[in-house]
Amino acid sequence: MMQIQSIGLATPGAPIPQADLLELALRYNATNQTERRRLERVYHRSKVRQRHSVLGAAAQDSAEALHGVLDFYRHDHPEGPGTEDRMRVYETHAAELSREACDAALCGCGTDPESITQLITVSCTGFVAPGLDASLIRSLGLNATVGRTHIGFMGCHAALNALRVADVFVRADPDQSVLLCCTELCTLHFQYGSDPQDTIVNALFADGSAALVATTPGSNGSLPCTHAFHAENLPGTRDMMSWRIADHGFQMRLDPEVPQIIESGLRASITAWLAKHGLKLDEIAAWAIHAGGPKIIDAVQNALGLSDEATRFSRLVLAEYGNMSSPTVLYILDALRRNETPSPWVVLGFGPGLAIEAALLR
């Protein structure tokens, strides 16, 4: 098993109120009053209070950050900036945001960067080579011989895949010390037009980074140990959630039936998995549910019969940060840590496939 020693978080610039970000949507996602009213409902029902965007990374306040977003998307092409322009911003900012999160994680447990033996990076919102791993080796002062693993283009549940990889490293060699970093710049992929799926994605996604240090279990760890993992691709759902590279950013397809499918299939899947490890649903002390959106959280809560308290931190992270894709569950884990929540914990994420990913920490 593996123990998470510390978690570090980083967000770019000042937070932008969701009510202000609606201005961007009204400019490029609505052509008439009916569409404007629909957008106002979508942004209100998102349950997001504020979000961060790397496009306002240099801003000192929310108004200046919003201006940075609006300025980038003030574009002559009817579909907005091209993918090359968006990737240029990713290359400029993703490495620095990742460094901030990693610095916080390393400082949080007093780990010497040179003692890290494995570096795992996660991102699905940008591509560049040399990538985040090479940048972090240089900026953090990691050993040049550190092992590197990159998990790319897996979407919102990728942090769970990264935790599984880290767990394998530590189980194979107790001397391994792993630094894991998830960084996503989702706001670089704002889509123009009135497609309902695009407008919902535009209303939810945000930018952020989260990192953690993991080692063999010891007395200094501030979180429970990884005990087991679960992965399941739901049959007949392949096209219900997707993430594709288009000419004007990456485009997510999110079928409106996804929450219903999660609600109908999750209980049997998680119950059977927990039973293999001698646990029942009501024996889980805390749930870190990926904050994909209010309907996703509602679906999990209904499927598993959870209390409002069990979903509180997921809803709080959604409200304060939006859906940052892969870093999001690590923000929720950090909230559980800071509140000294007893274990066992279950971490849940969902992504293209349609796939369920879970981890048991105890």
Residue, then its C-alpha position, 0 to 999 in steps of 0.5 A: m500500500m501507499q500513503i499520501q504524505s501531503i497535497g499541494l494546490a495552485t490556481p491561476g490569478a484571482p477568482i472570477p465570479q460565475a455571474d461575470l463569466l456569464e458575460l463571455a457566454l452571452r457574447y458568443n453562445a447566444t444570438n437571441q433572447t431565448e438563448r440568453r435566458r437559457l444561458e442564464r439558467v445554465y450558469h445559475r444551475s451550475k452551482v459554481r460560485q467562482r472559477h479561475s482561468v489562466l487567461g487572467a493569471a497575471a491579474q490582481d483582482s477579479a475584474e482584471a482577470l475577467h478582462g484577460v479572459l474576454d480579451f483572449y476570446r475577442h477574436d475575428h474567427p466565428e469559432g474563436p482562437g485556433t488550437e495553436d493559439r490556445m496551445r501556446v497559452y498552455e505551454t506558457h502557463a501550465a509548467e509554472l502552475s504545476r511548479e506552484a502545486c508541487d512546491a506546496a506538496l513538497c513543502g507540506c511534508g518537508t520532502d527534499p526534491e532530490s529524494i523524489t524517485q518517480l514523477i507522474t504528470v497528468s493533463c488532458t488540456g494541452f500538449v507540448a514536448p518536452g512536457l510538464d515532466a521535463s519542466l518540473i525536473r528543471s524548476l524543482g531541482l529534481n534528480a536528473t535520473v527521476g522516473r517519468t510517467h505521463i497520463g494524458f487525455m484521460g479526462c476527469h478521472a485521470a487522477l485516480n489512474a495516476l494514484r494507481v500507477a503511484d501505488v504500483f511503484v511504491r508496492a514494488d519498491p518501498d524506497q520509492s518516493v513519488l511526486l504526482c501532479c495534475t494540471e488542467l487549463c480547461t478555460l482554454h477550450f471555451q467553445y463558441g455557438s449555441d450547442p447545448q452540450d458546449t454551453i454546459v461545459n463552458a459553464l462548469f470547467a475551470d483551471g487548476s493544479a494539484a500535486l501530492v507526495a506519496t511513499t510507503p506508509g509511515s508515521n508522518g503521513s497526513l492521509p489514509c493509505t491506498h488499499a484498493f482500486h476499481a475500474e469499470n467501463l460501462p457497456g453501451t456508453r462509449d460515445m456519451m462522454s468524449w474529448r476530441i481535438a478540434d481546430h478551435g480548441f478541444q471539444m467535450r461531448l457530454d450526453p445529458e443522460v450521463p447522470q442517469i446512467i451513473e445513478s442506475g449503474l453505480r450502486a451495484s458496481i461499488t457495492a460488489w467492489l467494497a464487499k471484496h474488501g470486507l466493507k459495506l456502503d454504510e461503513i465508508a466514513a467519507w466520500a470524495i466524489h469528483a465534482g463534475g457538476p451538480k447533476i453528477i454529484d446528485a446522481v452519486q448521492n441518490a445511487l449510493g443513498l448518501s447524506d448531504e454531509a457526505t457530498r458537502f466537500s464535493r459541492l464546496v469544491l465545485a462552488e469555489y473552483g468549478n470542475m478543474s477536470s483531473p485535479t478536482v478530486l485531489y482538492i476534495l481529498d485535501a478538504l477531507r484532510r484539513n477537516e481531519t475526517p476519519s477513514p475509510w474514504v472512497v474516491l470516485g471519478f468518471g470519464p470518457g468510456l463511460a468509465i467509473e474509477a474508484a480508490l479505497l483509502r483506509 
